[in-house]
Amino acid sequence: MKDFMDLTKFPPKSQYKDSCKNIFFSYSQNNSNFQQGYLGIQQTKITGILNIRRPITNPLLTDKIEIIFTGKEFVKWNEAEVGNNISNKFIELSYIIWESSIKGVYQKITELDLPFEIPLPDYLPASLLFKRPITSKIYYILKAKISRPTKYFGLKCDVKIVSVMCPITRWNLPIKPTSLLIPMVRTSNPTSKGVEYEVNLYQTTLGIGNSIIIPISLTLENMKVYVKRIKICLKEYHQLMQKKVVHYNSEDIVKSEIFGDQLMLVSGTMNKYEIKAKLDLVTKNQEKPILPSVHSDHIVIWHKIEVKITLNDAPKIKFEKEVNVVNTICEEDASMITEERRRSNWSKMDKLSAKAVYNLLIN
């Protein structure tokens, strides 16, 4: 037992929905979670081990053990709309990982480790949880369903359930800024106060944990007009839907500010400013993490970059652009995946070439 404990990591107790001290899950050797592979980039699977440790004096009697992987979408409305609560199961995969060698005969098990592997479809959304405006989540559960003889008269069999939460993350390859700027807004003519402005993005898909640069150009023809503050923020929108009931919420997740006295004139000009504003999409030390963009049957999350320029003696300039927010892998892992794909493609081509030569020879 000691060697087994040294080699394997276990989900925390708080992750269990139905627990049993002598039947429990563990991660596959050298892994620290159930998900293996980058969902959204490569073929991904759930792997783990179901461990049974029963005393000899009280063995487990069973004739079949199943592993069930389930994904659900949950929205809990307020008390006035409780009838509209959502608990939607959008995937369920079941696999028999152990069966009695004699059909219908229960066998005694005291110590057994049952590895399992479940391929995941590429379309699955990531796990998520938020509580405003309404508690909502997408979550996945791994369940061990153990058939055993019943203790109740008239029933042939009973089941023992052990279940644990199984977080799922979706991934994207690293985001490379485009060589051409993506316009957010620009003036075709100066405003009535003599203000010209242009704001651009280098990318509209943003990686959580990364930083983005937002180029801003301002020309102030009126000497009474000056910049008091530039505020940039990532806004997150939540929309929860059930038939005719829709709840909608938005909030600022990340923001940065530049004050007028921090701006520098473009060399050789008296009224032109060029700013490269920076927005850090980090989640460390944040009270509320950034959620990735998602679109499921009942939960939609999307994001916008919003820019506000507050001026003296001129109307405030405000505009926004929708962006996609994702989890991104590191460059090293991306290179490894690209190399694996290249080798796989060459291998397929070699097999096709060999088959073509064979067909020519036999014909």
Secondary structure, 3 states (H helix, E strand, C coil): CHHHHHHCCCCCHHHEEECECCEEEECCCCCCCCEECCECCCCEEEEEEEEEECCCCCCEEECEEEEEEEEEEEECCCHHHHHHCEEEEEEEEEEEEEECCCCCCCEEECEEEEEEEEEECCCCCCCEEECCCCCEEEEEEEEEEEEEECCCCCCCEEEEEEEEECCCCECECCCCCCCCCEEEEECCCCCCCCEEEEEEECCCEEECCCEEEEEEEEEECCCCCEEEEEEEEEEEEEEEEECCEEEEEEEEEEEEEEEHHHCCECCCCCCEEEEEEEEECCCCCCCCCCCCCEECCCEEEEEEEEEEEEEECCCCEEEEEEEEEECECCHHHHHHHHHHHHHHHHHHHHHHHHHHHHHHHHC
